[in-house]
């Protein structure tokens, strides 16, 4: 059983023979059957808004409330909202609202609006929780309204008005960022946005009003179908009104400030492609991908590619490029390699850490080693172990100390890195890898390696 779903009495997710299944319990039987016959599942599937599933039989022991097994489409990479760019989170929010509107048209409703119900497949957000749907109750408000605001609107507003890195607060708030905290953090000018005023500030005050009473705000209220549709439209308008701030970061325009000659940059493309053609990976994780220039060499070859970087501006640009060009094999993510996404939730067991989720055929680390070794004091040995924990093959670029980019890093600190050299790099990495090929770039002292884990 997967601990991400143990809180839902209607059913749970589990792994059998390395594949994902979902058990539906008797408590979820009526809603599931109505979901399937109402036409909602068919419409969501036709519009590519939900993962496809099939009902299956399994020769395994079942618990007493068992009703049925289903096998959903197997998603390659499970990602979390604190790893998404601003626009990715925004698209996930709009998808959730669109699905709730469609559900209401079929006399159903989403009983939760968790950002974790969304994943990205073929370059688009898609809904994955088949058991989130329940029969619509006349004149009842949307019970997932508060959760939607905490999971989607709150982080988007903070990213838009305060700082684009504040979606990271979702790590310490697994059920979304509390609205009273958000209200204190947002600037006064955010109240000029009517949707933010209503759905965050006034919503927070309403929650405080009812927090010491026997009944919750949602139980006190009634809401007609038309009123709920109006609420969803208002949330939709509010989400659309929020925009990624126009801020420049150190790595946002990285490719305009490299020290490669045009010939060396073009040669680097050729070498990376040749390495990929030799190892033929199905999956790849490009660490320090910036805006995805080299990730796309792999994704354009049909390799399922995680394009990972620490810089939110670069990842935002990468995501928008993916979306504009309808790319299906690349997924941009935000990740700090020195502070990877942790396991969180009850007993640290509801959401997996970065390394547990991402096992790939190949890892790519171009122009990254000097940042990890010098900026963050990581020994070559530890870096090699990290890369090898993710994948079998490694394409890596060694940037020598004489390189101008390394000299910039050393200009503001004492050079205590006597072991930062080609010999030490190869020695430590050969403890973990076999070096298959080495190519020195033209007009540069940088070296590209193709390695395979021992």
DRENBATOR-647500 format. One record per residue (C-alpha): x negated, y, z negated; residue in three letters. Coordinates in pm, 1 decimal, decimal comma. Each point is the difference from the previous one (the first is absolute). Layout:
X Y Z ALA .
...
END
This chain:
0,0 0,0 0,0 UNK .
-128,9 346,3 89,8 UNK .
16,1 234,1 -297,9 UNK .
107,7 293,4 218,4 UNK .
355,3 -136,2 -5,5 UNK .
48,7 -170,4 -336,2 UNK .
217,7 285,8 -131,0 UNK .
276,3 -62,5 257,9 UNK .
254,4 -259,7 -119,0 UNK .
135,0 -32,1 355,4 UNK .
-316,8 -176,1 117,4 UNK .
-374,8 7,6 26,4 UNK .
-296,0 -27,9 234,7 UNK .
-240,7 -293,6 -16,0 UNK .
-288,5 -152,9 193,3 UNK .
17,4 -354,5 138,7 UNK .
-274,0 -146,8 217,6 UNK .
-153,1 349,7 35,7 UNK .
322,7 145,4 140,6 UNK .
249,0 241,4 -153,9 UNK .
354,1 -112,0 -81,9 UNK .
287,7 145,2 -196,7 UNK .
236,3 -193,1 -224,5 UNK .
354,1 136,5 -21,7 UNK .
174,0 -78,9 -326,1 UNK .
372,2 -57,4 -49,4 UNK .
26,0 350,5 -144,4 UNK .
-106,0 142,0 336,5 UNK .
210,9 -237,5 211,4 UNK .
305,4 221,4 63,3 UNK .
-196,5 312,5 91,4 UNK .
-235,9 -196,5 226,0 UNK .
285,1 -172,3 183,7 UNK .
183,3 328,9 48,3 UNK .
-322,7 160,7 121,8 UNK .
-30,0 -269,3 266,5 UNK .
364,5 0,0 118,6 UNK .
67,7 375,5 -25,3 UNK .
-212,2 76,1 306,1 UNK .
-246,9 206,7 -202,8 UNK .
-287,5 -248,0 25,7 UNK .
57,7 -34,9 375,0 UNK .
-1,5 376,8 55,0 UNK .
-309,6 54,7 -215,1 UNK .
-176,9 -279,3 184,7 UNK .
94,9 135,9 343,0 UNK .
-132,1 342,8 -98,9 UNK .
-320,8 -154,1 -140,7 UNK .
67,8 144,6 -343,4 UNK .
-25,8 -324,0 -201,2 UNK .
-218,2 -310,6 14,7 UNK .
154,7 -303,4 159,8 UNK .
57,4 -308,6 -213,6 UNK .
120,7 -354,6 48,2 UNK .
181,2 -227,8 -241,4 UNK .
-211,0 -308,8 -73,9 UNK .
-5,7 -318,7 -202,7 UNK .
-302,8 -78,6 -216,6 UNK .
-88,7 -324,3 -173,5 UNK .
-84,9 161,3 -333,8 UNK .
152,0 14,4 -345,7 UNK .
246,5 284,0 -50,6 UNK .
123,2 177,4 -309,0 UNK .
363,6 -36,9 -109,7 UNK .
146,6 324,6 143,9 UNK .
-129,6 -92,1 347,5 UNK .
214,1 78,0 305,3 UNK .
-220,2 20,8 308,6 UNK .
-353,6 44,1 137,3 UNK .
-86,4 249,0 272,8 UNK .
-330,6 50,0 177,8 UNK .
-68,7 362,2 101,7 UNK .
-230,8 115,7 276,5 UNK .
-354,0 -35,6 -131,7 UNK .
-162,3 343,8 -34,8 UNK .
-377,6 12,3 42,6 UNK .
-76,7 281,8 -244,5 UNK .
193,7 99,1 -311,3 UNK .
-63,7 366,4 -84,4 UNK .
125,0 234,3 -269,8 UNK .
129,9 359,9 11,4 UNK .
-302,3 144,2 -179,9 UNK .
-209,9 -128,9 292,0 UNK .
212,2 166,7 269,4 UNK .
-49,8 333,3 166,2 UNK .
251,9 281,2 -52,8 UNK .
177,3 -69,3 330,1 UNK .
8,2 -373,5 -64,2 UNK .
175,5 56,7 -334,2 UNK .
232,2 249,4 168,8 UNK .
91,9 -250,5 272,5 UNK .
63,1 -266,6 -264,2 UNK .
233,0 239,4 -183,7 UNK .
196,1 82,6 314,6 UNK .
29,1 -369,4 83,2 UNK .
147,8 -69,7 -344,0 UNK .
261,4 273,3 45,6 UNK .
84,9 -120,6 350,5 UNK .
52,9 -353,6 -127,9 UNK .
224,1 121,1 -283,6 UNK .
214,9 192,1 248,7 UNK .
34,6 -307,3 219,9 UNK .
75,2 -214,3 -304,7 UNK .
287,7 227,6 -99,7 UNK .
148,3 -35,3 348,6 UNK .
13,0 -374,2 -66,7 UNK .
144,4 37,2 -351,5 UNK .
-334,3 -78,7 -162,9 UNK .
-257,8 198,9 -195,3 UNK .
-363,3 -18,9 -104,1 UNK .
-10,7 -83,3 -369,5 UNK .
-359,6 122,0 -18,5 UNK .
-212,8 241,7 201,0 UNK .
-351,0 -107,8 -87,7 UNK .
-286,0 109,7 224,4 UNK .
-134,3 -354,0 -43,3 UNK .
291,9 -124,7 211,2 UNK .
-170,8 155,0 303,0 UNK .
-298,4 -135,9 192,0 UNK .
-159,3 99,2 329,4 UNK .
17,2 -240,3 294,7 UNK .
-95,8 77,3 360,5 UNK .
-63,5 363,5 -85,4 UNK .
341,1 62,8 -159,7 UNK .
154,9 -21,9 -346,6 UNK .
234,6 -293,1 -53,1 UNK .
222,8 -114,2 -287,5 UNK .
-95,1 -332,3 -160,8 UNK .
240,3 -64,1 -290,8 UNK .
294,7 -204,9 121,9 UNK .
153,9 -11,0 -348,5 UNK .
14,4 378,4 -46,6 UNK .
348,4 17,8 151,2 UNK .
322,0 -24,5 -198,2 UNK .
366,9 56,7 77,9 UNK .
101,1 365,9 -8,1 UNK .
220,3 98,3 -293,9 UNK .
258,3 266,4 81,3 UNK .
-65,4 342,9 -152,6 UNK .
-316,5 -118,6 -173,8 UNK .
-312,9 218,0 38,1 UNK .
-314,1 -140,6 159,9 UNK .
-168,1 -176,5 -290,1 UNK .
-342,1 20,3 171,7 UNK .
8,6 381,9 31,5 UNK .
-229,6 61,4 -297,5 UNK .
-245,0 -266,2 109,5 UNK .
-13,1 144,4 351,0 UNK .
-86,3 342,0 -141,5 UNK .
-273,5 -144,2 -223,4 UNK .
-152,2 -226,8 265,4 UNK .
22,1 225,7 303,9 UNK .
110,4 359,4 -53,6 UNK .
-212,5 61,5 -311,4 UNK .
-337,2 -103,3 147,9 UNK .
75,3 165,5 334,1 UNK .
88,2 329,4 -170,3 UNK .
-315,4 -13,3 -212,0 UNK .
-213,3 -78,0 305,1 UNK .
159,7 281,3 197,3 UNK .
2,9 274,8 -266,3 UNK .
-283,0 -88,9 -240,0 UNK .
-266,7 -241,7 127,6 UNK .
5,4 -264,4 272,3 UNK .
-165,5 -258,1 -228,6 UNK .
282,0 -5,8 -256,2 UNK .
165,0 -309,9 145,4 UNK .
-269,1 -167,4 -213,4 UNK .
226,5 67,4 -299,6 UNK .
206,2 -294,5 125,0 UNK .
-277,8 -229,6 -126,1 UNK .
74,6 93,9 -360,9 UNK .
376,5 26,5 60,4 UNK .
104,3 -327,2 160,2 UNK .
369,9 99,2 16,7 UNK .
-69,7 341,8 144,0 UNK .
-113,2 333,3 -143,0 UNK .
236,2 127,6 -272,9 UNK .
189,2 306,6 116,7 UNK .
-60,2 196,8 -320,6 UNK .
-374,4 -29,0 59,4 UNK .
40,7 100,4 363,8 UNK .
208,4 303,3 -100,9 UNK .
-282,6 121,0 -222,6 UNK .
-260,8 -46,4 273,6 UNK .
179,6 158,0 294,1 UNK .
-60,3 371,9 60,6 UNK .
278,3 255,8 -30,7 UNK .
17,1 45,7 378,7 UNK .
114,2 -361,8 40,7 UNK .
336,8 104,1 -150,8 UNK .
62,9 198,2 316,9 UNK .
46,1 -337,7 169,5 UNK .
363,1 -72,8 -81,5 UNK .
-47,0 -377,0 26,8 UNK .
-297,0 0,5 -237,8 UNK .
195,0 222,4 -239,3 UNK .
301,1 -234,3 -1,2 UNK .
-162,0 -344,0 21,8 UNK .
-298,0 62,4 -228,0 UNK .
54,3 297,7 -232,7 UNK .
376,8 -25,2 -55,3 UNK .
-9,5 -378,8 18,4 UNK .
-261,5 -0,7 -277,0 UNK .
215,3 225,9 -217,4 UNK .
298,1 -228,7 58,8 UNK .
-202,7 -301,9 -110,4 UNK .
-97,0 178,1 -321,7 UNK .
364,1 81,9 -67,2 UNK .
98,5 -366,8 3,1 UNK .
-312,9 -161,9 -146,3 UNK .
132,8 7,2 -356,5 UNK .
355,6 -105,8 78,7 UNK .
144,6 -348,2 16,2 UNK .
71,0 29,1 372,5 UNK .
-240,6 72,7 278,4 UNK .
47,0 280,8 248,5 UNK .
93,2 -247,8 275,2 UNK .
265,3 -167,8 -215,7 UNK .
157,3 335,0 -83,2 UNK .
29,9 113,3 360,0 UNK .
225,1 -95,7 287,7 UNK .
-79,4 56,6 364,8 UNK .
203,3 -54,7 314,9 UNK .
-149,6 -158,9 308,6 UNK .
-7,6 336,3 180,6 UNK .
-174,5 159,3 -297,5 UNK .
-261,7 -272,7 -5,4 UNK .
-64,0 43,7 371,6 UNK .
-39,7 372,4 -62,7 UNK .
-247,7 -76,5 -278,6 UNK .
-203,1 -220,3 234,3 UNK .
-1,5 271,6 266,7 UNK .
-117,8 251,7 -257,8 UNK .
-282,7 -231,0 -106,9 UNK .
-88,3 -53,0 365,2 UNK .
-16,7 377,1 62,8 UNK .
-211,5 47,2 -312,4 UNK .
-249,2 -269,8 100,4 UNK .
-25,0 150,5 349,5 UNK .
-63,8 345,5 -148,5 UNK .
-318,6 -119,9 -172,3 UNK .
-323,6 22,1 195,2 UNK .
-360,0 -103,4 -44,6 UNK .
-199,5 306,2 -115,5 UNK .
-244,2 159,3 243,8 UNK .
-319,0 -75,2 -190,1 UNK .
-343,3 -87,7 129,1 UNK .
-213,3 -258,3 -179,1 UNK .
-358,8 -114,0 19,2 UNK .
78,5 -288,6 234,1 UNK .
308,2 131,0 181,0 UNK .
-208,1 108,7 302,2 UNK .
-277,4 -257,0 -39,2 UNK .
-34,9 -84,0 368,5 UNK .
-66,8 366,0 84,1 UNK .
-292,1 7,9 -245,0 UNK .
-197,0 -318,3 61,5 UNK .
-369,7 -7,8 75,7 UNK .
35,3 -245,2 290,3 UNK .
-86,8 102,8 350,9 UNK .
275,5 -64,8 253,2 UNK .
-201,2 -292,8 131,9 UNK .
-42,8 -152,6 -345,7 UNK .
369,2 44,0 -80,4 UNK .
101,5 -168,3 326,6 UNK .
-252,0 -278,6 -58,1 UNK .
140,6 -56,9 -348,1 UNK .
340,8 -60,1 159,6 UNK .
-150,0 -252,8 240,5 UNK .
-187,9 -186,3 -275,0 UNK .
299,8 -21,7 -231,8 UNK .
215,9 -133,0 281,6 UNK .
-264,1 -258,2 94,4 UNK .
-20,2 -120,6 -361,1 UNK .
378,9 -33,2 -14,6 UNK .
6,4 -191,6 327,4 UNK .
-252,4 -246,1 -142,5 UNK .
180,0 -75,0 -327,1 UNK .
359,4 36,6 129,8 UNK .
167,5 87,3 -332,2 UNK .
377,2 -3,7 -38,7 UNK .
-13,1 239,6 -295,9 UNK .
-243,1 277,5 -95,2 UNK .
-44,5 257,7 -274,3 UNK .
-183,2 317,3 104,5 UNK .
-132,7 164,7 -316,3 UNK .
-78,6 369,3 23,2 UNK .
198,9 15,5 322,0 UNK .
64,2 376,8 -10,1 UNK .
256,4 69,5 277,6 UNK .
-37,5 -348,8 146,6 UNK .
-232,2 62,8 296,4 UNK .
-170,2 -337,9 -36,3 UNK .
298,7 -177,0 -152,8 UNK .
172,0 43,6 334,0 UNK .
-268,6 -196,7 180,1 UNK .
129,9 -298,6 -197,3 UNK .
370,2 86,9 3,1 UNK .
-7,2 61,7 376,0 UNK .
-130,3 -357,7 32,2 UNK .
307,5 -126,6 -189,0 UNK .
-179,7 -43,7 -333,0 UNK .
222,6 74,0 -301,5 UNK .
-202,6 286,8 -147,2 UNK .
8,9 169,9 -338,3 UNK .
-148,3 346,1 51,5 UNK .
-100,0 111,9 -349,5 UNK .
-143,8 328,2 -124,4 UNK .
-20,1 207,3 -317,9 UNK .
96,3 327,5 170,3 UNK .
379,7 67,9 8,1 UNK .
-35,7 248,7 288,7 UNK .
-184,9 -252,4 216,8 UNK .
249,4 -275,1 -85,1 UNK .
292,7 233,7 74,7 UNK .
-148,5 81,8 341,9 UNK .
-61,6 -369,3 60,3 UNK .
361,3 -89,0 -84,8 UNK .
144,9 275,0 219,9 UNK .
-219,5 -115,7 289,8 UNK .
123,4 -357,4 -53,0 UNK .
360,9 116,7 -8,0 UNK .
-27,6 229,5 303,1 UNK .
-160,2 -269,9 213,6 UNK .
222,1 -280,0 -134,7 UNK .
-300,0 -207,9 -95,7 UNK .
90,4 -342,6 -141,4 UNK .
-327,2 -141,7 -127,4 UNK .
-137,7 272,0 -228,1 UNK .
105,1 102,1 -350,3 UNK .
-165,2 308,7 -159,2 UNK .
-33,9 -10,1 -379,7 UNK .
-142,6 218,5 -276,7 UNK .
-251,1 -175,2 -223,3 UNK .
-286,9 103,3 -226,6 UNK .
-257,3 -280,5 18,7 UNK .
-142,3 104,5 -336,0 UNK .
340,1 -21,8 -167,3 UNK .
202,0 -254,9 195,2 UNK .
375,4 -38,9 -44,1 UNK .
43,1 -195,1 -324,4 UNK .
243,1 -270,1 -100,1 UNK .
288,7 177,1 -175,7 UNK .
331,4 -69,9 -168,8 UNK .
93,7 -239,4 -278,9 UNK .
-309,6 -198,8 -101,1 UNK .
-172,9 165,6 299,0 UNK .
183,1 -256,0 208,1 UNK .
274,4 178,1 198,7 UNK .
-217,0 162,1 267,6 UNK .
-324,3 -161,2 112,0 UNK .
-334,7 176,0 20,4 UNK .
-160,4 98,9 329,3 UNK .
-240,6 -292,6 31,0 UNK .
269,5 -261,6 -74,1 UNK .
224,2 129,9 279,8 UNK .
-246,4 53,2 279,8 UNK .
-183,3 -306,9 124,9 UNK .
-109,6 51,8 359,5 UNK .
-215,3 -168,0 262,5 UNK .
-235,1 296,1 32,9 UNK .
-102,1 311,8 -191,4 UNK .
-138,3 309,7 168,8 UNK .
-200,2 262,3 -192,0 UNK .
-141,9 265,6 231,6 UNK .
-187,6 301,5 -140,6 UNK .
114,3 -98,6 -348,2 UNK .
-290,6 -170,5 -174,3 UNK .
-177,4 323,9 -97,6 UNK .
313,4 141,5 -162,2 UNK .
46,2 -312,1 -210,2 UNK .
-367,4 -42,7 -91,6 UNK .
-103,0 362,8 -51,7 UNK .
315,7 198,4 -72,7 UNK .
127,9 -266,9 -238,8 UNK .
-317,3 -178,5 -115,5 UNK .
118,9 -343,6 112,4 UNK .
-279,0 -257,5 46,8 UNK .
-22,2 -178,5 337,7 UNK .
67,5 -328,6 -180,6 UNK .
338,9 117,1 -129,8 UNK .
97,6 154,3 333,0 UNK .
-78,5 -326,5 180,5 UNK .
209,7 -195,5 -251,4 UNK .
291,6 239,3 49,1 UNK .
-5,7 -30,2 378,1 UNK .
-34,3 -379,4 -13,0 UNK .
301,4 -24,6 -233,5 UNK .
216,9 141,5 279,2 UNK .
-108,6 -184,7 312,4 UNK .
-227,8 -249,6 171,5 UNK .
-167,2 230,4 254,0 UNK .
-152,2 341,5 -56,1 UNK .
-78,7 275,9 247,9 UNK .
-204,8 256,0 -187,3 UNK .
-206,3 308,0 81,9 UNK .
-312,6 68,5 -205,0 UNK .
-77,9 370,4 -32,2 UNK .
-366,1 54,1 -105,3 UNK .
-111,2 255,4 -257,1 UNK .
-157,3 215,0 273,5 UNK .
340,1 54,4 162,3 UNK .
131,0 356,0 -30,4 UNK .
326,5 -117,5 -157,8 UNK .
-190,2 -182,3 -275,1 UNK .
-216,1 305,8 -54,3 UNK .
312,5 207,7 -56,0 UNK .
107,2 -244,1 -272,6 UNK .
-345,0 19,1 -161,6 UNK .
-20,4 378,9 18,2 UNK .
217,3 42,1 -308,7 UNK .
-148,3 -276,2 -214,0 UNK .
-323,9 -163,0 -104,7 UNK .
-121,7 -274,8 232,1 UNK .
-1,2 -301,4 -231,8 UNK .
72,3 -240,3 285,6 UNK .
-339,8 -161,4 59,1 UNK .
168,9 -320,5 116,1 UNK .
209,7 177,0 261,8 UNK .
-181,1 -126,8 309,1 UNK .
46,3 -247,1 283,9 UNK .
-203,2 -277,3 -165,1 UNK .
194,3 10,1 -327,2 UNK .
329,4 24,1 188,0 UNK .
-76,0 -310,1 208,7 UNK .
-138,3 -192,2 -298,5 UNK .
308,9 51,5 -215,2 UNK .
251,8 -55,5 278,4 UNK .
-177,1 -320,5 107,6 UNK .
79,1 -143,1 -342,5 UNK .
363,2 -0,7 111,1 UNK .
-9,7 11,5 381,0 UNK .
-186,5 -138,1 296,0 UNK .
-103,4 282,4 232,7 UNK .
117,1 -99,3 348,3 UNK .
-102,7 307,6 196,3 UNK .
-176,6 332,7 -50,2 UNK .
9,5 297,2 239,3 UNK .
-160,8 340,7 -51,5 UNK .
200,8 291,9 136,8 UNK .
-153,8 219,5 269,0 UNK .
-119,2 345,8 -110,4 UNK .
44,4 -108,3 -360,2 UNK .
-160,6 -198,8 -282,2 UNK .
334,2 -154,6 -84,0 UNK .
39,3 -377,0 43,9 UNK .
310,4 -208,5 65,4 UNK .
17,6 -353,9 -143,5 UNK .
227,2 -292,4 64,9 UNK .
3,3 -237,7 -298,5 UNK .
182,4 -312,6 -106,8 UNK .
70,6 -100,5 -357,7 UNK .
-199,1 -304,8 -117,3 UNK .
END
